Amino acid sequence: MGYRSDVAIVVADKHIDNFWKIVSDDLKETIDTKFTNGFYINYTSSWGELNPDAKVITDFLETLPDEEFGYICIGEDNADVEMFGQPSKFDLYYTRLIDTSELVVEE
């Protein structure tokens, strides 16, 4: 299995139409959660500058003022987190956690 990335992107309402025009049909088919102004995807490979989908989207985001979009990409490595724009302005946050809900608790 290759490297995986979790990516969430939201844009200001005035950029929604242009944003969806640049998202490829192939990428649209793999989106896990679509928001009115963006998406979340558990991407099955590296989301980086060598990825054509990622390059088109990040090039578009770079044309926007920071306050008009939010971008978070979490890679597999603990320190691999990228945040651009102002994600919190769009209620976009990330957490890392240890889930112990399936463990048996000894009394």
C-alpha positions in Angstrom: 0.0 0.0 0.0 1.2 3.5 -0.8 1.3 6.6 1.2 -2.1 8.1 2.1 -3.3 11.6 2.9 -6.4 13.1 4.4 -7.2 16.4 2.7 -9.9 18.9 3.5 -10.4 22.1 1.5 -13.1 24.8 1.8 -13.3 28.1 -0.1 -15.3 31.3 0.4 -18.8 31.3 -1.3 -17.7 33.6 -4.1 -15.1 31.0 -5.3 -17.3 27.9 -5.2 -18.1 27.8 -8.9 -14.5 28.3 -10.0 -13.3 25.8 -7.5 -15.6 23.0 -8.7 -14.6 23.7 -12.3 -11.0 22.9 -11.6 -11.7 19.7 -9.6 -11.3 16.8 -12.1 -14.1 14.3 -12.6 -11.8 11.5 -11.4 -11.2 13.3 -8.2 -14.8 14.1 -7.7 -15.6 10.4 -7.8 -13.2 9.7 -4.9 -14.4 12.5 -2.6 -15.6 11.1 0.8 -17.6 14.1 2.0 -18.7 17.0 -0.2 -19.4 20.3 1.5 -21.3 23.1 -0.2 -18.0 25.0 -0.4 -15.4 22.2 -0.5 -14.6 18.6 0.3 -12.8 16.0 2.5 -11.0 13.1 0.9 -9.0 10.2 2.2 -6.6 10.2 -0.7 -5.0 6.8 -1.5 -1.7 8.2 -2.5 0.5 11.2 -1.7 -1.2 14.5 -2.1 1.8 16.6 -3.2 3.1 18.7 -6.0 3.8 15.7 -8.2 0.1 14.8 -8.1 -1.7 16.5 -11.0 -5.0 16.9 -9.0 -3.3 18.4 -6.0 -1.2 20.7 -8.2 -4.2 22.2 -10.0 -6.1 22.7 -6.7 -3.1 24.2 -4.8 -2.3 26.5 -7.7 -5.9 27.8 -7.6 -5.7 28.2 -3.8 -2.5 30.2 -4.1 -4.4 32.8 -6.2 -6.8 33.4 -3.3 -6.3 35.6 -0.2 -5.6 33.5 2.9 -8.9 34.6 4.5 -10.9 33.2 1.5 -10.0 29.5 1.9 -8.9 26.8 4.4 -6.7 23.8 3.6 -5.5 21.0 5.8 -3.6 17.9 4.6 -2.6 15.2 7.1 -0.1 12.6 5.9 0.7 9.3 7.6 3.7 10.6 9.5 3.0 12.3 12.8 4.7 15.5 11.8 3.2 15.6 8.3 0.5 18.2 8.6 0.1 21.2 6.2 -2.3 24.0 6.8 -2.8 27.0 4.5 -5.3 29.9 4.3 -7.5 30.2 7.4 -9.0 26.8 8.0 -10.5 27.8 11.4 -12.4 30.7 9.8 -14.4 27.9 8.0 -14.7 25.7 11.1 -12.1 23.3 9.7 -9.8 21.7 12.3 -7.8 18.6 12.7 -7.0 16.3 15.6 -4.8 13.2 16.2 -6.0 10.8 18.8 -5.5 7.3 20.1 -8.7 5.4 20.0 -9.0 2.9 22.9 -12.7 2.2 22.6 -12.1 -1.4 21.5 -9.8 -2.3 24.4 -11.0 -4.4 27.3 -10.7 -2.5 30.6 -9.5 -4.5 33.5 -11.1 -3.9 36.9 
